[in-house]
Amino acid sequence: MSNAGRRRRSLTSIAPSPVSSSSFPSGAREAQAPPSQLPSWKFSQVLGELPLAAAAGGGGEGHDDGRLQDDGDTISAIEFDGRGEHLAAGDHAGRIILFRRIDDESHEQPPPPPASRAELERTDYTAAAPPAYAYMAEFQSHEQEVSSTQFDVLHSLEIGEKVKKLRWCARPNSSSLCMLATNDRTIKLWKVSEHRSRKGNGQSPPRRSTPTPASLSEIALLGEGDSGLRNGYYYEWASKKARNYLSPDSAEHSEKAGEVGEGYTAKCRRVFARAHVYNINSISNNCDGETFVSADDLRINLWHLEVTDQCFNIVDMKPADMEDLVEVITSAEFHPSSCSLLAFGSSRGFVRLVDLRQSALCDRNVRIFQDRGNSVQPRTLFTEIISCISDVKFTGDGKYLLTRDYMNLKLWDLRVESSPVATYKVHEFLRPKLSELYNNDCIFDRFSCCSSKGGDYFATGSYSNTFKVFSRAAANPNGTTLEASTNPYRSR
């Protein structure tokens, strides 16, 4: 993609500004610090080039020049890898943009530590610089699907190319990256490799070639006339042509590779399609490194990364009569260290924890997390709507669970299912305006959440380009409000 295209799309990075190292002894965790010594968050970096008007001071409220001009450049999904070395962002046009961490290269020689505490206090020495990322590669992941079998019958729309979710997979080697990307119906496994040009032959590296808009593997899968047959809770497609094409050793498959950046190539390794009738809302990798799940409104399917023609339906919430439908699945997430535990949220405000070892169809729950404290409050027309779970995330240690509904971010202990251990207020100021939000459908907006690797900090989005950061060590449940603006200079 041209620099002009990248200039319209930018990501704002916020990094903590740590207090002096005397407040954090060597080996101590930041969560152990008293609230008065918690880090203050400051603007760190914008990934991509800003519009000229925004860089000049525009882009605020009432300044249209600083806003994104092309909806295709709007970021729709973002994900760090497990070590924070790479960042992937997907947009509404079906593209994936990769960034790599470069601060280790630019700070190979850190400044020596101060000789004494007095010197430390004079210099306000900071042990670590904020992370820095640079553009790495970009490729087309999805295109608009025009097949009759890939049509959204609920909304009478064709399946768009918008990247809804990204998930990093285990690295096959030190020079390659793998990730899962999905739009509303089709999941793809991508492999991005470092490209080494041949030396000594006098030839320049091949010119960049954009991957084919609709991969042949996808056409082979979607072009077959036979539909997926349901056998109990097992889906299988007997498309020999598709299986042969998707083989990693096939000649057609190797032709899918193309240069996507200086020194990098991207290859679509697998296409997982035709398993969902409703739009996919989440995908999650298993810690076993071999399987993943994809969830839509009524079903959750279990896939193997090496098998594209079959999957197992492990959760099915579709009633015999759709008039009896009382809830839908909104998010699903694997446990970070126990490969048999899966959590998924619903529109009724429940989070169910299931064990895949109990039965092929996970119709029995190990835990049902429900905030029973809300039951004593008076119920209104909006009570069930605002209690809908929009996102579910485990903390890195797997002991806690984060859930996000319209009003709050809640932290749960896996051993306590009756009430959360902490409730962080996000949209409490909007409670008097629920009727107005209902009339303009804003009350149905969904927000994501995330946790730091150590589980000490949590973040979630809000309106007006703002997001909130909460600390488990702080007593303030309102957190810190930060702005992710197209004009970062106002955020300093």
ABEGO torsion letter per residue (X at the ends): XBAAAAAABBBBBBBBBBBBAAABBBGBBAAABBAAABBBBBBABBBEBBBAAAAAGBGBBGBAAABBABAAABBABBBBBAAGABBBBBBAAGBBBBBBBAAAAABABBBBBBABAAAAAAAGBBABBBBBBBBABBBBABBBBABAABBBAAAGBBBBABBABBBBBBBABAABBBBBBBBAABBBBBBBBBBBBBBGAGBBBBBBBBBBABBAAAAAAAABABBBBBBEABBBBBBAAAAAAABAABAAAAAABBBABBGBBBBBABBBBGABABBBABBBBBAAGABBBBBBAABBBBBBAABAABBBBABBABBABAAABABBBABBBBBAABAABBBBBBAAGBBBBBBAAABABBABBABBBBBAAAAABBBBAAAAAAABBABBBBBAAGABBBBBBAABBBBBBAABAABBABBBBAAAAAAAAAAAAAAAGAAABBBBBBBBAAGABBBBBBBGGBBBBBBAABABAAEBBBBBBABAAAAX
